[in-house]
């Protein structure tokens, strides 16, 4: 199983803790140490599972909007996007549980024209206000269809580490990685009002593969 580069520090700490706690359990509890070691082994395995990088055949896209993350569609509504679009947009929100793949992918192809990191709160990720009050990043891409699409990584109650690698001027390719969020969170995509929405609330998405909307060409 291939592991994400963001796993190194977490897995190192998890390995050290597993070894220390396991050794202490064996020393003090003898045969009963299995009652401690087995749950620890499950948690330790889940850390590796969280940082997995699945093999996915990413296609080229022009007008398609691709699911940026694995998760569940929890919101589709018209909103005011005040940071970059400064007007009405359709917001699609996808919630990620700690068991989902947490690679963040470009939802559209084009050029990165804006990026910004915002410190903030750690409300639960499905809270509507988390989009504007939580720690988050905002990225905007001018698409191949000459639209401006904004997407936002949002930290949740558990997720306290957001990473994004893109810079203004970079080429964005729908379905390809631009960042990572550790341990459960949410991602919002803001689209033009005339966008054809293909997904619906409750849909389970696979990042980089599923088409969630289509821009007018």
C-alpha positions as CSV (number, residue, x, y, z in Angstrom):
1,X,0.0,0.0,0.0
2,X,1.4,3.4,-1.0
3,X,1.4,6.0,1.7
4,X,1.1,9.7,1.4
5,X,4.1,11.9,2.0
6,X,2.3,13.7,4.9
7,X,2.3,10.4,6.8
8,X,5.9,10.5,7.8
9,X,5.7,12.5,11.0
10,X,2.4,11.0,12.2
11,X,3.5,7.4,11.6
12,X,6.9,8.0,13.3
13,X,5.1,9.3,16.4
14,X,2.5,6.5,16.3
15,X,5.2,3.8,16.0
16,X,7.2,5.2,19.0
17,X,4.0,5.3,21.1
18,X,2.9,1.8,20.0
19,X,6.3,0.3,20.9
20,X,6.5,2.1,24.3
21,X,3.0,1.4,25.4
22,X,3.2,-2.2,24.1
23,X,6.5,-2.8,26.1
24,X,5.0,-1.3,29.2
25,X,1.9,-3.5,28.9
26,X,4.0,-6.6,28.5
27,X,6.3,-5.7,31.4
28,X,3.5,-4.9,33.9
29,X,0.6,-7.1,32.7
30,X,2.3,-10.1,31.3
31,X,-0.2,-12.3,29.5
32,X,-3.0,-9.8,30.0
33,X,-1.0,-7.3,27.9
34,X,-2.9,-8.5,24.9
35,X,-5.9,-6.6,26.2
36,X,-3.9,-3.4,25.6
37,X,-1.8,-4.4,22.6
38,X,-4.7,-5.6,20.4
39,X,-6.7,-2.3,20.6
40,X,-3.4,-0.4,20.1
41,X,-2.7,-2.5,17.0
42,X,-6.1,-1.6,15.5
43,X,-5.5,2.1,16.1
44,X,-2.0,1.8,14.7
45,X,-3.3,0.0,11.6
46,X,-6.0,2.8,11.1
47,X,-3.2,5.4,11.0
48,X,-1.7,3.6,8.0
49,X,-5.1,3.2,6.4
50,X,-5.8,6.9,6.8
51,X,-2.7,7.9,4.8
52,X,-3.3,5.4,1.9
53,X,-2.9,6.7,-1.6
54,X,-5.2,4.7,-4.0
55,X,-4.4,4.1,-7.6
56,X,-6.8,6.0,-9.7
57,X,-7.0,6.6,-13.5
58,X,-7.5,10.3,-13.7
59,X,-8.9,11.5,-17.1
60,X,-8.6,14.9,-18.8
61,X,-11.5,17.2,-18.2
62,X,-12.6,20.5,-19.7
63,X,-16.1,21.4,-18.6
64,X,-16.6,18.7,-16.0
65,X,-16.3,19.5,-12.3
66,X,-14.7,16.5,-10.5
67,X,-15.2,15.5,-6.9
68,X,-12.2,17.0,-5.1
69,X,-12.3,14.5,-2.2
70,X,-13.7,11.1,-1.1
71,X,-16.7,11.7,1.1
72,X,-20.4,12.5,1.3
73,X,-22.2,15.4,-0.3
74,X,-23.9,17.2,2.6
75,X,-24.9,20.5,1.0
76,X,-25.9,22.0,-2.3
77,X,-27.3,25.5,-2.1
78,X,-27.1,29.0,-3.5
79,X,-24.9,31.2,-1.3
80,X,-23.0,34.5,-1.3
81,X,-19.3,33.8,-1.7
82,X,-17.7,37.0,-0.3
83,X,-14.0,36.2,-0.4
84,X,-13.3,36.0,-4.1
85,X,-16.4,35.7,-6.3
86,X,-18.1,38.4,-4.2
87,X,-21.5,37.4,-5.4
88,X,-23.9,34.5,-5.8
89,X,-22.6,31.0,-6.4
90,X,-23.7,27.4,-6.0
91,X,-21.9,25.7,-3.0
92,X,-21.3,22.0,-3.0
93,X,-20.0,20.7,0.3
94,X,-18.4,17.2,0.7
95,X,-17.8,15.9,4.2
96,X,-14.9,13.5,4.9
97,X,-14.9,11.0,7.8
98,X,-11.6,9.9,9.3
99,X,-11.8,6.7,7.3
100,X,-11.9,8.5,3.9
101,X,-8.9,9.1,1.7
102,X,-7.9,12.7,2.5
103,X,-6.1,13.7,-0.6
104,X,-7.5,17.0,-1.9
105,X,-7.8,17.3,-5.7
106,X,-8.5,20.1,-8.1
107,X,-12.2,20.0,-9.0
108,X,-11.5,21.8,-12.4
109,X,-8.8,22.4,-14.9
110,X,-7.3,25.8,-15.7
111,X,-4.9,28.1,-13.9
112,X,-4.6,29.0,-10.2
113,X,-5.4,32.7,-9.8
114,X,-5.8,33.0,-6.0
115,X,-4.8,31.3,-2.8
116,X,-5.1,32.2,0.8
117,X,-4.8,30.6,4.2
118,X,-7.2,31.6,7.0
119,X,-6.6,30.8,10.7
120,X,-9.9,30.2,12.5
121,X,-12.1,28.1,14.8
122,X,-12.6,24.3,14.9
123,X,-16.3,23.9,14.7
124,X,-17.5,20.4,13.6
125,X,-17.0,20.3,9.8
126,X,-20.7,19.8,8.9
127,X,-21.6,23.0,10.7
128,X,-22.7,25.5,8.0
129,X,-20.6,28.4,9.6
130,X,-17.4,26.3,9.4
131,X,-17.0,27.4,5.8
132,X,-16.4,31.0,7.0
133,X,-15.3,30.7,10.6
134,X,-13.0,27.6,10.8
135,X,-9.4,27.3,9.9
136,X,-9.4,27.0,6.1
137,X,-7.7,27.6,2.8
138,X,-9.3,29.2,-0.3
139,X,-8.1,28.6,-3.9
140,X,-9.6,30.0,-7.1
141,X,-9.0,28.6,-10.6
142,X,-9.9,30.3,-13.9
143,X,-11.1,27.3,-15.9
144,X,-10.6,26.2,-19.5
145,X,-14.2,27.4,-20.0
146,X,-13.4,30.9,-18.7
147,X,-15.2,30.5,-15.5
148,X,-13.9,31.3,-12.0
149,X,-14.3,28.4,-9.6
150,X,-13.5,28.7,-5.9
151,X,-12.8,25.7,-3.6
152,X,-12.0,25.6,0.1
153,X,-10.4,23.1,2.5
154,X,-12.0,23.4,5.9
155,X,-10.6,22.1,9.2
156,X,-13.0,20.3,11.5
157,X,-13.2,19.5,15.2
158,X,-10.6,16.7,14.8
159,X,-8.6,17.9,11.7
160,X,-6.0,20.4,12.8
161,X,-3.6,20.2,9.9
162,X,-4.4,21.5,6.4
163,X,-1.7,21.4,3.7
164,X,-2.0,22.9,0.2
165,X,0.8,22.8,-2.3
166,X,-0.5,25.1,-5.2
167,X,0.7,28.6,-6.0
168,X,-0.8,31.4,-8.1
169,X,0.1,30.8,-11.7
170,X,0.2,27.0,-11.4
171,X,-1.7,24.9,-13.9
172,X,-4.6,23.1,-12.3
173,X,-5.7,19.7,-13.6
174,X,-9.0,18.3,-12.5
175,X,-8.6,15.2,-10.3
176,X,-4.9,15.8,-9.6
177,X,-3.7,16.5,-6.0
178,X,-3.2,20.0,-4.7
179,X,-3.4,19.4,-0.9
180,X,-4.2,17.2,2.1
181,X,-6.2,17.4,5.3
182,X,-5.5,15.2,8.3
183,X,-8.2,13.3,10.1
184,X,-11.6,14.2,8.9
185,X,-13.0,17.5,7.6
186,X,-14.8,19.1,4.7
187,X,-14.3,20.7,1.3
188,X,-16.5,23.3,-0.4
189,X,-16.7,24.1,-4.1
190,X,-18.3,27.3,-5.3
191,X,-19.6,27.3,-8.9
192,X,-21.3,29.7,-11.3
193,X,-25.1,29.8,-11.0
194,X,-25.7,28.4,-14.5
195,X,-23.6,25.3,-13.7
196,X,-25.4,22.0,-14.3
197,X,-25.4,20.1,-11.0
198,X,-25.1,16.4,-11.4
199,X,-24.6,15.2,-7.8
200,X,-27.3,15.2,-5.1
201,X,-27.2,15.4,-1.3
202,X,-26.3,12.1,0.2
203,X,-24.1,11.0,-2.7
204,X,-20.8,9.2,-1.9
205,X,-18.0,10.6,-4.0
206,X,-14.6,9.3,-5.0
207,X,-12.1,12.1,-5.4
208,X,-10.7,12.5,-8.9
209,X,-13.2,10.2,-10.5
210,X,-16.8,11.3,-10.0
211,X,-18.3,14.1,-12.0
212,X,-20.4,16.3,-9.6
213,X,-21.3,19.2,-12.0
214,X,-20.7,20.5,-15.5
215,X,-19.8,24.1,-16.5
216,X,-21.3,25.8,-19.4
217,X,-18.8,25.7,-22.3
